[in-house]
Amino acid sequence: METNPPTLNRNTVIIAVIVSALVVTGLYNMFPYNMGYGLEPVTVFRNLRLMWFGAEMGEWRHCAFVPLVTLFFVWLDRQKLATTPVRSGSADGLAALVFAGVVYWLGYKIDFTILGFLSLQITLGALLLWFFGRQFMRAIFFPWAFLVFAWPMPFINTNQLSLIIAKISAHLLNFAGMDCLQEGVKIISAPKFAYGLRIAQGQLFSLEVAAACSGLRSLFALMMVAALGGYLLLDKPWQRWVLFFCSIPLAMTGNVCRVVLLAFGAQMFGSEFAIGTEEHPSMYHLFAGYMIFVIALGGMFIIGWLLTGGWRAVARVCGFKLA
């Protein structure tokens, strides 16, 4: 006689929540882990709160919303999860928990904050595997994977990204007739000797694609939005992956447009109007920053439309006959 495989029940969920809370609280909210970006060892959660809400790490504030969005995903999938077969005591879960412990220990020994975040991510997945098994983990994989956007990553070197954006922007400005020179991450107007008037190098505009303006914040935010939109609006996994990876060039395109807008504004209306100061950026500067998201989100919308059948309309307009 066949029996239905066990599914979620209240007792299992309560036990899993209590044990997980004890493990996570003990390791990540009570034990001083590393120095991080402070002057004394603090817990992983303390580091996380400082990087979410601290004045010096304000560019990662959007990460604080990720756990809430993850819970929203779980709520959306509640019916599917309630009927997914579970199997407690998975050996995979135990192995993953041991691996999470090794990552935690390595981060503690070398004083590297991101390994604490990685360990927390793996620990949560290991506990899901241990209490509910592989099939349930597959069903809840996306919400768990989405949590990776909650961990700030200020250690990433953005110099190469700044250089790429500066190089592309300089080429576009020269192509548009705004002669400029690139010096590393700096873009400055070229000297001119027209009509007997001497315009010195850098007199018209001088821009620097600094690390804070290189697009790392917008890149991670837009990748998060692409993952969110793909999960909610697209049906097929390959469509979601295409949209997700397209967010990277779209974010870079938005940042290049921002630099070009600032250069045009500085040449036409002056640096004070277009850029302002580091402490008090001008309204035009802030407007150019918002254009990153306008361009990138618009591009994501178009790509999503194409992926869901819009390409057929484009083909018909171009004169192609579809079977």
DOBAKE-526028 format. One record per residue: chain; x, y, z of N, C-alpha, C in turn. Coordinates in Angstrom, 2 decimals. Layout:
! residues N
A  X  Y  Z  X  Y  Z  X  Y  Z
...
***
This chain:
! residues 323
A  0.85  -1.20  0.00  0.00  0.00  0.00  0.88  1.25  0.00
A  0.67  2.13  -0.96  1.49  3.33  -1.08  1.01  4.39  -0.08
A  1.97  5.09  0.49  1.65  6.18  1.41  2.20  7.48  0.83
A  1.48  8.57  1.08  1.93  9.87  0.61  3.17  10.30  1.37
A  4.16  10.88  0.67  5.36  11.34  1.36  5.01  12.46  2.33
A  5.74  12.55  3.46  5.43  13.60  4.44  5.69  14.99  3.88
A  4.86  15.92  4.31  5.03  17.32  3.93  5.21  18.15  5.19
A  5.24  19.46  5.01  5.45  20.34  6.15  4.37  20.15  7.21
A  4.79  20.13  8.47  3.83  20.14  9.57  4.29  21.14  10.62
A  3.36  21.56  11.45  3.63  22.63  12.40  4.79  22.31  13.34
A  4.83  21.08  13.85  5.87  20.72  14.82  7.27  20.81  14.21
A  7.40  20.30  12.98  8.70  20.34  12.32  9.15  21.78  12.09
A  8.23  22.62  11.66  8.57  24.02  11.41  8.97  24.72  12.70
A  8.24  24.47  13.80  8.56  25.10  15.08  9.95  24.68  15.56
A  10.23  23.38  15.48  11.55  22.90  15.90  12.65  23.49  15.04
A  12.43  23.54  13.72  13.43  24.10  12.81  13.68  25.57  13.12
A  12.63  26.33  13.38  12.79  27.75  13.67  13.54  27.95  14.98
A  13.22  27.17  16.02  13.89  27.32  17.32  15.37  26.96  17.21
A  15.67  25.82  16.60  17.07  25.40  16.47  17.86  26.38  15.62
A  17.27  26.80  14.50  17.96  27.76  13.62  18.22  29.07  14.33
A  17.23  29.53  15.10  17.40  30.79  15.83  18.53  30.68  16.85
A  18.62  29.54  17.54  19.68  29.35  18.52  21.05  29.31  17.85
A  21.16  28.59  16.75  22.44  28.48  16.04  22.87  29.84  15.50
A  21.97  30.50  14.81  22.29  31.78  14.18  22.60  32.85  15.23
A  21.78  32.89  16.30  22.01  33.89  17.35  23.34  33.64  18.06
A  23.61  32.37  18.39  24.84  32.06  19.11  26.09  32.39  18.31
A  26.12  32.00  17.04  27.32  32.19  16.23  27.45  33.60  15.68
A  26.35  34.16  15.25  26.43  35.38  14.44  25.97  36.66  15.17
A  25.31  36.50  16.33  24.84  37.70  17.03  25.38  37.82  18.45
A  26.15  36.85  18.91  26.67  36.91  20.27  28.19  36.78  20.32
A  28.75  36.03  19.39  30.20  35.76  19.42  30.95  36.86  18.67
A  31.86  37.60  19.33  32.67  38.61  18.61  33.49  37.95  17.51
A  33.24  38.39  16.28  33.80  37.67  15.13  35.09  38.30  14.62
A  35.05  39.56  14.26  36.25  40.18  13.70  36.16  41.69  13.83
A  37.25  42.34  13.42  37.32  43.80  13.51  36.44  44.45  12.46
A  36.33  43.81  11.29  35.57  44.40  10.22  36.13  45.75  9.83
A  35.30  46.78  9.84  35.74  48.13  9.49  35.72  49.04  10.72
A  35.78  48.42  11.91  35.78  49.18  13.15  37.10  49.08  13.88
A  37.07  49.33  15.19  38.28  49.36  16.01  38.35  48.23  17.00
A  37.29  47.43  17.11  37.28  46.31  18.04  36.43  45.19  17.46
A  36.69  43.94  17.88  35.91  42.82  17.34  34.43  42.95  17.67
A  33.61  42.71  16.68  32.16  42.74  16.87  31.56  41.51  16.20
A  30.30  41.26  16.47  29.63  40.10  15.89  29.37  40.30  14.40
A  29.03  39.22  13.72  28.70  39.30  12.30  27.49  40.20  12.09
A  26.45  40.03  12.91  25.25  40.86  12.77  25.54  42.32  13.07
A  26.44  42.59  14.03  26.79  43.97  14.33  27.50  44.60  13.14
A  28.41  43.86  12.53  29.06  44.34  11.30  28.03  44.62  10.22
A  27.06  43.72  10.12  26.04  43.86  9.09  25.21  45.13  9.33
A  24.82  45.37  10.56  24.03  46.56  10.86  24.83  47.83  10.61
A  26.11  47.83  10.96  26.95  49.00  10.72  27.07  49.29  9.22
A  27.17  48.24  8.41  27.34  48.43  6.98  26.02  48.74  6.30
A  24.91  48.33  6.89  23.60  48.68  6.34  23.23  50.13  6.63
A  23.45  50.54  7.88  22.90  51.81  8.35  23.96  52.84  8.75
A  25.23  52.46  8.74  26.28  53.40  9.12  26.43  54.50  8.09
A  26.84  55.67  8.56  26.97  56.83  7.66  28.02  56.59  6.59
A  29.10  55.85  6.91  30.18  55.64  5.96  29.85  54.58  4.93
A  28.83  53.77  5.18  28.48  52.67  4.28  27.08  52.85  3.71
A  26.64  54.09  3.56  25.27  54.35  3.15  24.89  53.77  1.81
A  25.90  53.51  0.95  25.58  52.99  -0.38  25.05  51.56  -0.36
A  25.13  50.90  0.81  24.63  49.53  0.91  23.31  49.45  1.67
A  22.65  50.59  1.86  21.44  50.61  2.66  20.32  49.77  2.05
A  20.32  49.67  0.72  19.26  48.89  0.08  19.32  47.42  0.47
A  20.50  46.95  0.92  20.64  45.54  1.31  19.74  45.18  2.49
A  19.39  46.17  3.32  18.58  45.90  4.50  17.18  45.42  4.14
A  16.72  45.71  2.92  15.38  45.31  2.51  15.34  43.87  1.99
A  16.50  43.29  1.72  16.54  41.97  1.09  15.89  40.89  1.96
A  16.17  40.81  3.29  15.49  39.78  4.09  13.97  39.89  4.03
A  13.44  41.11  3.99  11.98  41.28  3.90  11.46  40.79  2.56
A  12.21  41.09  1.48  11.80  40.62  0.15  11.87  39.09  0.11
A  12.86  38.50  0.75  12.99  37.04  0.79  11.79  36.41  1.49
A  11.38  37.00  2.61  10.19  36.49  3.31  8.95  36.64  2.43
A  8.89  37.70  1.64  7.77  37.89  0.72  7.74  36.78  -0.33
A  8.92  36.39  -0.84  9.00  35.29  -1.80  8.47  33.99  -1.16
A  8.88  33.74  0.07  8.43  32.53  0.76  6.91  32.54  0.92
A  6.37  33.71  1.25  4.92  33.83  1.39  4.22  33.58  0.06
A  4.77  34.09  -1.04  4.18  33.85  -2.35  4.15  32.36  -2.69
A  5.18  31.63  -2.26  5.30  30.20  -2.59  4.74  29.31  -1.49
A  3.98  29.87  -0.59  3.56  29.12  0.60  2.75  27.87  0.24
A  1.92  27.95  -0.79  1.11  26.78  -1.16  1.99  25.68  -1.75
A  2.93  26.06  -2.61  3.84  25.07  -3.18  4.69  24.43  -2.10
A  5.21  25.25  -1.18  6.06  24.73  -0.12  5.29  23.81  0.82
A  4.02  24.13  1.05  3.21  23.31  1.98  2.98  21.91  1.44
A  3.04  21.74  0.13  2.79  20.42  -0.47  4.07  19.74  -0.95
A  5.20  20.35  -0.71  6.48  19.76  -1.13  6.91  18.69  -0.13
A  7.26  17.48  -0.60  7.72  16.43  0.31  8.97  16.85  1.09
A  9.01  16.49  2.37  10.16  16.83  3.21  10.80  15.54  3.73
A  12.09  15.67  4.03  12.81  14.52  4.58  13.88  15.06  5.53
A  13.66  14.87  6.81  14.56  15.40  7.82  15.81  14.53  7.94
A  16.87  15.14  8.48  18.10  14.40  8.74  18.94  14.13  7.51
A  18.88  15.02  6.51  19.64  14.83  5.28  21.14  14.90  5.54
A  21.87  13.93  5.00  23.33  13.94  5.14  23.93  15.14  4.43
A  23.30  15.60  3.35  23.76  16.79  2.66  23.72  18.00  3.59
A  22.66  18.08  4.38  22.54  19.19  5.32  23.65  19.19  6.34
A  23.99  18.00  6.84  25.08  17.90  7.82  26.40  18.30  7.20
A  26.67  17.83  5.97  27.92  18.19  5.29  27.99  19.70  5.04
A  26.86  20.28  4.61  26.84  21.73  4.36  27.05  22.51  5.65
A  26.53  22.00  6.77  26.70  22.67  8.06  28.16  22.64  8.50
A  28.82  21.51  8.26  30.26  21.43  8.57  31.05  22.40  7.71
A  30.70  22.48  6.42  31.39  23.41  5.52  31.18  24.85  5.96
A  29.95  25.18  6.38  29.67  26.52  6.88  30.53  26.83  8.09
A  30.74  25.83  8.96  31.59  26.03  10.13  33.04  26.30  9.74
A  33.52  25.60  8.72  34.90  25.82  8.25  35.05  27.24  7.70
A  34.08  27.68  6.89  34.12  29.04  6.34  34.08  30.07  7.47
A  33.24  29.83  8.47  33.13  30.72  9.62  34.48  30.83  10.34
A  35.11  29.68  10.56  36.40  29.65  11.27  37.49  30.37  10.46
A  37.51  30.16  9.14  38.51  30.84  8.31  38.34  32.36  8.37
A  37.09  32.81  8.28  36.86  34.24  8.36  37.26  34.81  9.70
A  37.05  34.05  10.76  37.44  34.49  12.10  38.96  34.59  12.22
A  39.66  33.61  11.65  41.13  33.59  11.77  41.79  34.69  10.95
A  41.28  34.98  9.76  41.92  35.98  8.90  41.25  37.34  8.98
A  40.24  37.46  9.86  39.57  38.74  10.10  38.96  39.31  8.81
A  38.13  38.49  8.16  37.53  38.87  6.88  36.02  38.82  7.02
A  35.38  39.97  7.01  33.95  40.07  7.31  33.09  39.28  6.33
A  33.41  39.33  5.03  32.54  38.72  4.03  32.44  37.21  4.22
A  33.47  36.57  4.79  33.38  35.13  5.05  32.36  34.84  6.15
A  32.19  35.77  7.06  31.13  35.61  8.05  29.76  35.67  7.40
A  29.58  36.59  6.45  28.32  36.65  5.71  28.10  35.38  4.89
A  29.16  34.92  4.22  29.05  33.71  3.41  28.71  32.51  4.28
A  29.33  32.43  5.44  29.04  31.34  6.36  27.57  31.37  6.80
A  27.05  32.56  7.06  25.65  32.68  7.45  24.73  32.21  6.33
A  25.05  32.59  5.11  24.25  32.15  3.96  24.26  30.62  3.85
A  25.44  30.02  3.97  25.55  28.56  3.86  24.85  27.88  5.03
A  24.97  28.44  6.22  24.33  27.86  7.40  22.82  27.80  7.24
A  22.23  28.87  6.74  20.78  28.87  6.53  20.37  27.79  5.53
A  21.14  27.65  4.43  20.86  26.60  3.47  21.05  25.21  4.06
A  22.08  25.05  4.88  22.36  23.75  5.50  21.23  23.35  6.46
A  20.72  24.31  7.21  19.61  24.02  8.13  18.35  23.64  7.36
A  18.10  24.31  6.24  16.95  23.93  5.40  17.12  22.50  4.88
A  18.32  22.18  4.43  18.57  20.81  3.95  18.40  19.79  5.07
A  18.92  20.10  6.23  18.88  19.16  7.35  17.45  18.86  7.81
A  16.65  19.90  7.92  15.29  19.72  8.45  14.28  19.30  7.39
A  14.49  19.69  6.13  13.44  19.49  5.14  13.88  18.70  3.91
A  15.17  18.51  3.67  15.63  17.67  2.58  15.85  18.39  1.26
A  16.36  17.63  0.28  16.74  18.18  -1.02  15.56  18.77  -1.79
A  14.45  18.04  -1.84  13.33  18.47  -2.66  12.77  19.81  -2.16
A  12.70  19.95  -0.86  12.22  21.22  -0.30  13.23  22.33  -0.57
A  14.52  22.01  -0.50  15.55  23.01  -0.76  15.48  23.48  -2.20
A  15.19  22.59  -3.13  15.03  23.00  -4.53  13.84  23.94  -4.67
A  12.77  23.67  -3.92  11.57  24.50  -4.02  11.79  25.90  -3.46
A  12.68  26.00  -2.48  12.90  27.30  -1.83  14.26  27.90  -2.22
A  14.86  27.35  -3.26  16.23  27.76  -3.61  16.32  29.24  -3.96
A  15.38  29.75  -4.77  15.50  31.15  -5.19  15.43  32.11  -4.01
A  14.45  32.00  -3.11  14.45  32.91  -1.95  15.74  32.83  -1.15
A  16.26  31.60  -0.98  17.53  31.46  -0.24  18.67  32.12  -1.01
A  18.75  31.90  -2.31  19.84  32.49  -3.10  19.72  34.01  -3.16
A  18.50  34.53  -3.15  18.30  35.97  -3.22  18.92  36.68  -2.02
A  19.08  35.97  -0.91  19.67  36.56  0.29  21.10  37.05  0.07
A  21.75  36.58  -0.98  23.13  37.01  -1.24  23.21  38.52  -1.44
A  22.11  39.14  -1.88  22.10  40.59  -2.07  22.03  41.35  -0.75
A  21.84  40.64  0.36  21.79  41.30  1.66  23.18  41.61  2.20
A  24.21  40.98  1.64  25.55  41.12  2.21  26.32  42.21  1.48
A  26.66  43.31  2.15  27.48  44.36  1.52  28.85  43.82  1.13
A  29.39  44.33  0.03  30.68  43.87  -0.46  31.60  45.04  -0.80
A  31.92  45.88  0.18  32.76  47.05  -0.10  34.21  46.70  -0.40
A  34.60  45.45  -0.15  35.98  45.06  -0.40  36.28  44.91  -1.89
A  35.23  44.84  -2.73  35.44  44.63  -4.16  36.15  45.84  -4.76
A  37.20  45.57  -5.50  37.98  46.64  -6.15  37.24  47.14  -7.38
A  36.88  48.43  -7.35  36.12  49.01  -8.46  36.99  49.79  -9.43
A  38.31  49.72  -9.26  39.18  50.51  -10.14  39.01  50.14  -11.61
A  38.95  48.84  -11.88  38.81  48.40  -13.27  37.47  48.86  -13.85
A  36.41  48.79  -13.05  35.11  49.26  -13.52  35.15  50.75  -13.81
A  35.82  51.51  -12.95  35.95  52.96  -13.17  36.72  53.25  -14.46
A  37.78  52.50  -14.70  38.58  52.69  -15.91  37.78  52.39  -17.17
A  37.01  51.32  -17.14  36.21  50.95  -18.31  35.18  52.03  -18.61
A  34.49  52.52  -17.58  33.48  53.55  -17.77  34.12  54.84  -18.27
A  35.29  55.20  -17.72  35.98  56.41  -18.16  36.40  56.30  -19.63
A  36.90  55.13  -20.01  37.37  54.95  -21.39  36.21  55.04  -22.38
A  35.10  54.36  -22.08  33.95  54.40  -22.99  33.38  55.82  -23.07
A  33.29  56.49  -21.93  32.75  57.85  -21.91  33.62  58.80  -22.72
A  34.93  58.66  -22.60  35.84  59.54  -23.35  35.68  59.32  -24.85
A  35.55  58.08  -25.28  35.35  57.80  -26.71  34.04  58.42  -27.21
A  32.98  58.30  -26.42  31.70  58.86  -26.83  31.75  60.39  -26.91
A  32.42  61.02  -25.96  32.52  62.48  -25.97  33.32  62.95  -27.18
A  34.42  62.28  -27.48  35.21  62.65  -28.67  34.41  62.44  -29.94
A  33.63  61.36  -30.00  32.81  61.09  -31.17  31.75  62.17  -31.34
A  31.25  62.71  -30.22  30.22  63.75  -30.28  30.80  65.13  -30.53
A  32.11  65.23  -30.67  32.73  66.52  -30.95  33.21  67.27  -29.73
A  33.11  66.67  -28.55  33.61  67.30  -27.34  34.98  66.74  -27.05
A  36.01  67.36  -27.61  37.38  66.85  -27.48  37.77  66.75  -26.02
A  38.24  65.57  -25.64  38.63  65.35  -24.25  39.79  64.38  -24.19
A  40.41  64.32  -23.05  41.53  63.42  -22.79  41.20  62.56  -21.59
A  41.64  61.33  -21.64  41.45  60.42  -20.50  42.78  60.20  -19.81
A  42.81  60.44  -18.51  43.99  60.18  -17.69  43.58  59.28  -16.55
A  43.69  57.98  -16.76  43.22  57.03  -15.76  41.72  57.10  -15.65
A  41.22  57.43  -14.44  39.78  57.53  -14.25  39.30  58.98  -14.42
A  40.18  59.87  -14.86  39.81  61.26  -15.07  39.53  61.53  -16.55
A  38.54  62.37  -16.80  38.21  62.82  -18.16  38.25  64.35  -18.13
A  39.14  64.94  -18.92  39.28  66.40  -18.93  39.17  66.91  -20.35
A  38.67  68.13  -20.48  38.52  68.73  -21.80  39.90  69.00  -22.40
A  40.01  68.80  -23.71  41.28  69.00  -24.41  41.52  70.50  -24.63
A  42.78  70.92  -24.72  43.07  72.33  -25.01  42.65  72.68  -26.43
A  42.23  73.95  -26.62  41.80  74.41  -27.94  42.47  75.73  -28.28
A  42.82  75.90  -29.55  43.42  77.14  -30.04  42.63  77.58  -31.28
A  41.42  78.02  -31.05  40.54  78.42  -32.15  40.28  79.92  -32.09
A  40.32  80.53  -33.30  40.03  81.96  -33.44  40.92  82.83  -32.55
A  42.13  82.35  -32.35  43.08  83.13  -31.57  42.84  83.07  -30.07
A  41.86  82.30  -29.62  41.58  82.18  -28.19  42.15  80.89  -27.67
A  42.79  80.95  -26.54  43.41  79.76  -25.96  42.52  79.24  -24.83
A  42.07  78.00  -24.99  41.31  77.34  -23.94  42.20  76.25  -23.36
A  42.52  76.38  -22.09  43.48  75.47  -21.47  42.88  74.09  -21.27
A  43.76  73.13  -21.12  43.34  71.76  -20.85  42.58  71.70  -19.52
A  41.41  71.10  -19.55  40.60  70.97  -18.35  39.80  72.20  -17.99
A  39.86  73.23  -18.81  39.15  74.47  -18.49  37.63  74.31  -18.63
A  37.19  73.55  -19.63  35.76  73.39  -19.87  35.13  72.39  -18.90
A  35.78  71.29  -18.68  35.27  70.33  -17.70  36.40  69.41  -17.25
A  36.26  68.90  -16.06  37.19  67.94  -15.49  36.39  67.00  -14.60
A  36.29  65.76  -15.02  35.49  64.77  -14.31  36.36  63.62  -13.84
A  35.99  63.05  -12.72  36.69  61.87  -12.22  35.68  60.78  -11.92
A  35.86  59.63  -12.55  34.98  58.50  -12.30  35.53  57.79  -11.07
A  35.21  58.33  -9.90  35.72  57.80  -8.65  35.05  56.47  -8.32
A  35.61  55.76  -7.33  35.06  54.46  -6.96  33.61  54.57  -6.53
A  33.26  55.65  -5.81  31.89  55.82  -5.35  30.93  56.07  -6.51
A  31.46  56.57  -7.63  30.60  56.90  -8.79  30.77  55.91  -9.92
A  31.48  54.83  -9.68  31.78  53.90  -10.77  30.63  52.95  -11.07
A  29.61  52.98  -10.23  28.43  52.17  -10.53  28.31  50.89  -9.76
A  29.19  50.63  -8.77  29.08  49.38  -8.03  27.75  49.33  -7.29
A  27.36  50.46  -6.66  26.09  50.49  -5.94  24.94  50.25  -6.90
A  24.91  50.97  -8.02  23.82  50.79  -8.97  23.86  49.41  -9.60
A  25.06  48.86  -9.81  25.18  47.53  -10.41  24.52  46.48  -9.52
A  24.85  46.47  -8.24  24.28  45.49  -7.33  22.79  45.70  -7.15
A  22.37  46.97  -7.06  20.94  47.26  -6.90  20.16  46.80  -8.13
A  20.70  47.04  -9.32  20.00  46.66  -10.54  20.01  45.14  -10.75
A  21.09  44.48  -10.36  21.10  43.02  -10.41  20.03  42.45  -9.49
A  19.85  43.08  -8.34  18.82  42.64  -7.40  17.43  42.85  -8.01
A  17.22  44.02  -8.62  15.93  44.31  -9.25  15.67  43.35  -10.40
A  16.71  43.02  -11.18  16.54  42.09  -12.30  16.16  40.70  -11.80
A  16.80  40.25  -10.72  16.45  38.95  -10.15  15.02  38.96  -9.63
A  14.64  40.05  -8.97  13.28  40.17  -8.45  12.24  40.19  -9.57
A  12.48  41.04  -10.59  11.55  41.14  -11.70  11.45  39.85  -12.49
A  12.59  39.21  -12.72  12.59  37.96  -13.46  11.80  36.88  -12.75
A  11.95  36.82  -11.43  11.24  35.79  -10.66  9.73  36.02  -10.66
A  9.33  37.29  -10.60  7.91  37.60  -10.50  7.20  37.63  -11.85
A  7.93  38.04  -12.91  7.27  38.33  -14.18  7.57  37.34  -15.29
A  8.67  36.60  -15.18  9.05  35.67  -16.24  8.83  34.24  -15.79
A  8.42  33.39  -16.71  8.06  32.02  -16.36  9.22  31.03  -16.49
A  10.05  31.22  -17.50  11.07  30.23  -17.80  12.41  30.61  -17.16
A  13.13  29.62  -16.60  14.42  29.93  -15.95  15.42  30.62  -16.88
A  15.46  30.21  -18.17  16.45  30.82  -19.07  16.14  32.30  -19.30
A  14.84  32.65  -19.31  14.47  34.05  -19.45  14.95  34.87  -18.25
A  14.81  34.30  -17.07  15.24  34.99  -15.85  16.75  35.20  -15.85
A  17.49  34.19  -16.30  18.95  34.31  -16.34  19.39  35.36  -17.36
A  18.71  35.39  -18.51  19.05  36.40  -19.53  18.85  37.80  -18.98
A  17.70  38.04  -18.36  17.42  39.36  -17.78  18.42  39.70  -16.69
A  18.77  38.72  -15.86  19.70  38.97  -14.76  21.07  39.40  -15.29
A  21.59  38.67  -16.28  22.93  39.00  -16.79  22.92  40.27  -17.64
A  21.76  40.59  -18.23  21.67  41.85  -18.99  21.74  43.07  -18.07
A  21.44  42.89  -16.77  21.49  44.02  -15.85  22.90  44.59  -15.72
A  23.92  43.76  -15.97  25.31  44.23  -15.83  25.66  45.25  -16.91
A  25.52  44.92  -18.22  25.81  45.94  -19.23  24.85  47.12  -19.17
A  23.61  46.90  -18.74  22.67  48.01  -18.62  23.10  48.99  -17.54
A  23.60  48.47  -16.42  24.09  49.35  -15.36  25.29  50.14  -15.83
A  26.19  49.50  -16.55  27.36  50.21  -17.08  26.95  51.25  -18.10
A  25.96  50.92  -18.95  25.47  51.90  -19.93  24.89  53.11  -19.23
A  24.13  52.88  -18.18  23.56  53.99  -17.43  24.63  54.88  -16.82
A  25.71  54.27  -16.32  26.79  55.06  -15.73  27.56  55.85  -16.78
A  27.75  55.27  -17.97  28.40  56.00  -19.06  27.54  57.21  -19.45
A  26.24  57.02  -19.57  25.35  58.14  -19.91  25.41  59.22  -18.84
A  25.56  58.81  -17.59  25.67  59.79  -16.50  26.92  60.65  -16.67
A  28.05  60.03  -16.97  29.29  60.78  -17.14  29.18  61.72  -18.34
A  28.60  61.24  -19.43  28.44  62.07  -20.63  27.54  63.27  -20.33
A  26.45  63.05  -19.62  25.56  64.15  -19.25  26.28  65.19  -18.40
A  27.11  64.73  -17.46  27.85  65.66  -16.61  28.85  66.48  -17.44
A  29.50  65.83  -18.42  30.46  66.55  -19.26  29.74  67.60  -20.11
A  28.60  67.23  -20.71  27.83  68.19  -21.49  27.38  69.36  -20.62
A  26.87  69.04  -19.44  26.40  70.09  -18.55  27.51  71.02  -18.11
A  28.70  70.46  -17.81  29.82  71.29  -17.37  30.30  72.20  -18.49
A  30.33  71.71  -19.73  30.80  72.53  -20.85  29.80  73.63  -21.19
A  28.51  73.32  -21.10  27.50  74.29  -21.50  27.16  75.30  -20.40
A  27.14  74.84  -19.14  26.66  75.72  -18.06  27.68  75.93  -16.94
A  28.83  75.26  -17.03  29.84  75.45  -16.00  29.84  74.32  -14.99
A  31.00  74.13  -14.37  31.17  73.03  -13.43  30.32  73.18  -12.18
A  30.14  74.43  -11.72  29.35  74.64  -10.50  27.91  74.21  -10.71
A  27.34  74.51  -11.88  25.97  74.13  -12.17  25.85  72.62  -12.36
A  26.78  72.03  -13.11  26.65  70.63  -13.50  27.08  69.66  -12.41
A  28.07  70.04  -11.60  28.64  69.10  -10.65  28.45  69.56  -9.21
A  28.74  70.81  -8.93  28.69  71.31  -7.57  29.94  70.92  -6.81
A  29.80  70.61  -5.54  30.94  70.19  -4.72  30.69  68.79  -4.18
A  31.72  68.20  -3.60  31.58  66.85  -3.05  30.58  66.83  -1.90
A  30.58  67.89  -1.09  29.65  67.96  0.03  28.25  68.34  -0.41
A  28.16  69.19  -1.44  26.86  69.67  -1.91  26.78  69.53  -3.44
A  26.49  68.32  -3.92  26.35  68.15  -5.37  25.15  68.93  -5.90
A  25.27  69.42  -7.12  24.21  70.23  -7.72  22.99  69.37  -8.05
A  21.86  70.05  -8.31  20.65  69.35  -8.71  20.84  68.62  -10.03
A  21.60  69.23  -10.92  21.89  68.59  -12.21  22.68  67.29  -11.98
A  23.63  67.33  -11.06  24.43  66.15  -10.72  23.53  65.03  -10.21
A  22.60  65.38  -9.32  21.68  64.38  -8.79  20.77  63.83  -9.88
A  20.32  64.72  -10.78  19.48  64.29  -11.90  20.22  63.28  -12.78
A  21.50  63.57  -13.07  22.29  62.65  -13.88  22.43  61.29  -13.20
A  22.53  61.28  -11.87  22.62  60.03  -11.14  21.35  59.19  -11.28
A  20.20  59.85  -11.26  18.94  59.12  -11.41  18.78  58.54  -12.82
A  19.45  59.15  -13.78  19.36  58.65  -15.15  19.91  57.24  -15.29
A  20.83  56.85  -14.40  21.34  55.48  -14.42  20.19  54.50  -14.33
A  19.31  54.74  -13.37  18.21  53.81  -13.12  17.13  53.94  -14.19
A  16.91  55.15  -14.70  15.93  55.32  -15.77  16.33  54.51  -17.00
A  17.60  54.62  -17.39  18.09  53.91  -18.57  18.12  52.40  -18.33
A  18.66  51.99  -17.18  18.80  50.56  -16.91  17.44  49.89  -16.73
A  16.54  50.52  -15.98  15.22  49.92  -15.77  14.41  49.91  -17.07
A  14.56  50.97  -17.87  13.91  50.97  -19.17  14.43  49.85  -20.05
A  15.75  49.64  -20.03  16.33  48.54  -20.80  15.84  47.18  -20.32
A  15.71  47.01  -19.00  15.20  45.75  -18.46  13.77  45.50  -18.91
A  12.97  46.57  -18.90  11.57  46.43  -19.33  11.50  45.99  -20.79
A  12.33  46.59  -21.64  12.34  46.23  -23.06  12.79  44.79  -23.25
A  13.85  44.38  -22.53  14.35  43.01  -22.65  13.29  42.02  -22.17
A  12.64  42.33  -21.05  11.57  41.46  -20.56  10.44  41.33  -21.56
A  10.08  42.46  -22.20  9.03  42.43  -23.22  9.44  41.58  -24.42
A  10.69  41.71  -24.84  11.18  40.91  -25.96  11.18  39.43  -25.62
A  11.58  39.10  -24.40  11.65  37.70  -23.99  10.28  37.04  -23.89
A  9.25  37.84  -23.64  7.91  37.28  -23.48  7.05  37.41  -24.74
A  7.70  37.55  -25.89  6.97  37.56  -27.15  7.07  38.84  -27.93
A  7.64  39.87  -27.36  7.77  41.13  -28.07  8.64  41.04  -29.30
A  9.55  40.07  -29.30  10.44  39.92  -30.46  9.63  39.60  -31.74
A  8.47  38.98  -31.56  7.63  38.68  -32.73  7.13  39.97  -33.38
A  6.71  40.92  -32.54  6.25  42.20  -33.07  7.38  42.94  -33.77
A  8.59  42.88  -33.19  9.75  43.52  -33.81  10.05  42.88  -35.16
A  9.96  41.55  -35.22  10.22  40.84  -36.47  9.22  41.22  -37.55
A  7.95  41.35  -37.17  6.94  41.74  -38.15  7.15  43.15  -38.68
A  7.54  44.06  -37.77  7.80  45.43  -38.19  8.98  45.48  -39.17
A  9.96  44.62  -38.94  11.15  44.58  -39.81  10.90  43.81  -41.12
A  9.72  43.25  -41.26  9.38  42.59  -42.52  9.68  41.12  -42.56
A  10.03  40.51  -41.42  10.30  39.08  -41.40  8.99  38.31  -41.25
A  8.88  37.23  -41.99  7.70  36.39  -41.91  7.95  35.26  -40.92
A  7.02  35.13  -39.98  7.14  34.11  -38.94  6.23  32.95  -39.27
A  6.73  31.75  -38.99  5.92  30.56  -39.25  4.74  30.47  -38.29
***
